[in-house]
């Protein structure tokens, strides 16, 4: 850095990994699956358009 001061390192924890957030575990897995499913569908659609050229 330009100031000559040493860089501070901090350890961050993901908020969803806290014990109090255990109730969102199943919901988060469902959402991750849905996101992956949509991403694969979008990829396949773009791939089909590209291959049709």
C-alpha positions in Angstrom: 0.0 0.0 0.0 1.1 3.6 -0.6 1.1 4.5 3.1 3.8 2.1 4.1 1.6 0.7 6.8 1.3 -3.1 7.0 -1.9 -4.6 5.7 -4.4 -5.7 8.3 -5.8 -9.2 7.9 -9.2 -10.0 9.3 -11.0 -13.3 9.3 -14.5 -13.2 8.1 -17.1 -15.9 8.6 -20.0 -16.4 6.3 -23.2 -15.3 8.1 -25.1 -18.4 6.9 -22.6 -20.7 8.7 -23.5 -19.4 12.1 -25.4 -21.7 14.5 -28.3 -19.3 14.6 -28.8 -19.6 10.9 -29.1 -23.4 10.9 -32.8 -23.2 10.0 -32.0 -21.9 6.5 -29.8 -24.8 5.6 -32.5 -26.8 3.7 -33.9 -23.7 2.1 -30.4 -22.7 0.9 -29.8 -26.1 -0.6 -33.1 -25.9 -2.5 -32.3 -22.4 -3.8 -28.8 -23.5 -4.9 -30.4 -26.4 -6.8 -32.9 -24.1 -8.4 -30.1 -21.6 -9.4 -28.0 -24.5 -10.9 -31.0 -25.8 -12.8 -31.7 -22.4 -14.3 -28.1 -21.9 -15.2 -27.9 -25.3 -16.9 -31.1 -24.5 -18.9 -29.7 -21.1 -20.0 -26.4 -22.7 -21.0 -28.2 -25.4 -23.0 -30.4 -22.8 -24.7 -27.3 -20.7 -25.7 -25.5 -23.8 -26.8 -28.4 -24.8 -29.0 -28.5 -21.4 -30.6 -24.8 -21.4 -31.2 -24.9 -24.9 -32.7 -27.7 -24.0 -35.0 -25.5 -21.4 -36.8 
